[in-house]
Amino acid sequence: MSFMDSLKGKIGMSKDKAAGLARQHGDKIGQGLDKAAHTVDSKTGGKYSSQINSGVGKAKDAVKGYGEKGQDAKGPDAG
């Protein structure tokens, strides 16, 4: 189960509505991810910067792909 499926299940959102929100608010989601990453990075003293940046990049790609396709975005490692 993908992250987006899990999230939708918890908030009871349809795939079409989730895709529409990802398209409409992708920039705001990205800003929120950046802000969260900055907070976590500062709390950990920069010890995990590369892992945080990698995770944020993958999350942004997933949101972008989900909004573009209107379906589950597959990460680069998906088969």
C-alpha positions in Angstrom: 0.0 0.0 0.0 1.4 3.3 -1.0 1.8 6.3 1.2 -1.0 8.2 -0.6 -3.4 5.2 -0.4 -2.7 5.0 3.4 -3.3 8.7 3.7 -6.5 8.7 1.7 -7.8 5.7 3.7 -7.3 7.6 6.9 -9.1 10.7 5.7 -11.7 9.0 3.5 -10.7 10.8 0.3 -11.4 9.5 -3.2 -8.5 9.0 -5.7 -9.9 11.7 -8.0 -10.2 14.2 -5.2 -6.8 13.5 -3.9 -5.3 13.8 -7.4 -7.1 17.1 -7.8 -5.8 18.5 -4.5 -2.3 17.3 -5.4 -2.5 19.2 -8.7 -4.1 22.3 -7.2 -1.9 22.6 -4.1 1.3 20.8 -5.0 3.3 23.9 -4.4 1.9 24.4 -0.9 2.5 20.7 -0.1 6.1 21.1 -1.3 6.6 24.2 0.9 5.2 22.2 3.9 7.6 19.4 3.2 10.5 21.9 3.0 9.5 23.5 6.3 9.1 20.2 8.0 12.5 19.1 6.7 14.2 22.3 7.9 12.7 21.8 11.4 13.8 18.2 11.6 17.2 19.0 10.2 17.7 21.8 12.8 16.5 19.5 15.7 18.9 16.8 14.7 21.8 19.2 14.3 22.2 18.5 10.6 23.2 14.9 11.4 20.7 13.4 8.9 20.6 16.2 6.2 21.2 13.9 3.3 18.6 11.4 4.3 16.1 14.2 5.0 16.7 15.8 1.7 16.4 12.5 -0.1 13.1 11.8 1.6 11.7 15.2 0.8 12.7 14.9 -2.8 11.0 11.5 -3.1 7.9 12.9 -1.4 7.7 15.9 -3.7 8.2 13.6 -6.8 5.3 11.4 -5.5 3.0 14.3 -5.0 3.9 15.7 -8.4 3.4 12.3 -10.1 0.1 11.7 -8.2 -1.2 15.0 -9.3 -0.2 14.5 -12.9 -1.4 10.9 -13.3 -4.4 11.1 -11.0 -3.3 7.7 -9.6 -0.7 6.3 -7.3 2.7 7.7 -8.1 5.4 5.0 -8.1 8.8 5.8 -6.7 12.0 5.3 -8.7 12.5 1.9 -7.0 9.1 0.6 -7.9 9.0 -2.4 -10.2 
